[in-house]
């Protein structure tokens, strides 16, 4: 059984500490926006998304070819259509 609170903490941490400042901000803002709106399966899918390296995630987000097929699900749809606004 998944501990949802622990999973959310892990997701928020991993989305804010990626390695590149741009992806820290993009994924951190995305995760913070949706973390409490996602169901359990979506949270698992978000954790999987965070396992993808920054280059491929950046390319996927910007519509550039990735090194491999990224799963098509609610989370990837939300991420692909997320409008990040620089503050």
Secondary structure, 3 states (H helix, E strand, C coil): CCCHHHHHHHHHHHHHCCCCHHHHHHHHHHHHHHCCCCCHHHHHHHHHHHCCCHHHHHHHHCCCCCCCCCCCCHHHHHHHCCCCCCC
